Amino acid sequence: MGENRIENPPVHVILHNPQIPQNTGNIGRMCAIVGARLHLIHPLGFIITDSKLKRSGMDYWHELDIAHHADWEAFKKSPLAPQLERIWLFTTKSDACMWDAKFEHGDGLLFGSEDKGCPQCVHDDIAQKRVKIPQFAPKLRSLNLSTSAGIAAYEAMRQITRG
């Protein structure tokens, strides 16, 4: 795990303190399929060898380009991470829609934890590139993390591959 480095990945999927192993496993599987690097910003709400994580990631986990970061500050300093100005924060706390975003090769798609989202310090760092996935039933809170990551990654890949 983590030895399958992709040279210049088209997209970076970044999970800040994920709590549910099945979500992370599903996102890892999706990242392997689209050729994205998965960044896990610790602490995690589970042990990385959790059987639920492996089951949801299935046999794709060994193909995954994954980078672990001790915390947000370590992530920002990592040579494997995209630059802050190329990271999009997906949050319900934005008026901007992801459909208006112009994704480019190498962009990062950042998602907060399932229970708390991202802390204020992350919102402060990514203040200019916060977007939301449109909701057509506004009374409902939000989509599942793995669903949100899949929607975002495939929209970014659609834009990137169309040039």
N, C-alpha and C positions, 0 to 999 in steps of 0.2 A: 504494500500500500504506500503510495506516495513516490514510488520510483519511476512511474510512467510519466515523465515530464513531457509536456507538449511544447514544442518550440512555437512561441508567439501565438497563444490560443486566441481564437476569435472573440471569446467572451469569458469573463471571470464571474462565477456565481459565488457570492460572499454571504455566509451565514454568521450573524453576530449572536453568539450564545444560544444556539438552537437547543431545545429542551426535549424534543420527541424523536427518538431514534428512527422510527418508521419514516418520518418526514425527511430526515437527513439521508436515509437510505434511498428513498425514492428520488430525491434531488441528485444524489450521487450517480444513480443509474442514468438519469436524464443527462447529466453532465458528460458522462462517458459516451453516450450516444451522439451528442452534438459536438463533442471535442472541446468542451469547456473545462477550465480549471476550477475546482471547488476549493474555496478557502473557508476553513472553520476557525472562527475566533472564539477562543476559550474564555471563561469556563463553559463546558458543555453540560447539559442536563442528564448525561448518560455516559457510560464507558464506551469508548470507540469500538471495543470488541463485542458490544452487546449483540446478542443473537437476533434481536428484532431489526437492528441496523443491517446486519448481514443478510437476513431473509429478504428485506425489502429491496436491498441493492443487488441481491442475487449474485450471479456469477460475473456481473459487470464490475464489481468492486475492484478486482485486480487490474482492470483497464483504466481506472480512474486516476487522473492527475489531481492530487489532493495536497493542499498545503495547510499546516496547522500553525496558528499564531497564538501566543500566550494571552494577548489582549489587544485592544484597539490600537494602542501606541506601537506595539510590536508589528502589527499588520501594516501600519502606515510606513514603517521603516523597511519592510521586507522587499528585497529585489524581485520576488515572485508576484507581488501585488501591483495592480495598475495604479497610476498616479491619482491622487484625490480628485483632480479636475476631470477625470474620466470615469468617475463612479456615480452611478444613479442610485439614489436611495428610494426604495419602494415603500411607501407609507400611506396610511389613510389620512395622515396629517398634511396633505398637500392639496392645493387647488389645481395643480397642473396634471394633465392626463398623460399617461405613458404613450398614447397614440400621437402626441405632439412632439415627443422626444425624437431626436435624430441620433440613433445608435451608430457607433463606428467600431471597426475592428479593434479589439483589445479593451473595450469598455468593461467596467465592473457593474454588476447588478447586486445591490446590497439589500439584505432582508434582516429584520430584527427577529428576536425570539418570539415564539408563539404566544407567550403570555404577556410580554411587556413591550415588544417592539424594540427599537434602538434607544439607547440613552440620549439625553440632551446633548452631551459632548459630540456624539456622532452627528446628530441633526445640525449642530453648529458647524462642524467640518464640511458637511455636504449641503449647506443651505441653498446653494444655487441649482442643484440638480435633484430635487425631490419631486417624485411623481407618484401618482396613484393609478391603480388598475380600476377602470370604470366599474361601478356597481349599478345594476339596473333595478335593484330592490334596496333603496337607500336606508330602509329601517333595519336592515341586517348589518352586523358588525364588519365582517371581513371574510375573505376566502382563506382556505387552508394554506399553510406555508408552502407545501410542495406543489399545490395547484398554482399558486401565485408565481413561484419560481419558474414553473414550466411555461406559463403564459408569457412571462417576461423574456425568458431565454429564447423562446421560439419567435417572438416579435423581433428581438434584437438580431437573431440569425436571419430572419426574413429580410430585414433591412440590409444587413451586411452582405448577404449573398446576392442581393439584387444590385449592389453597387450604388 
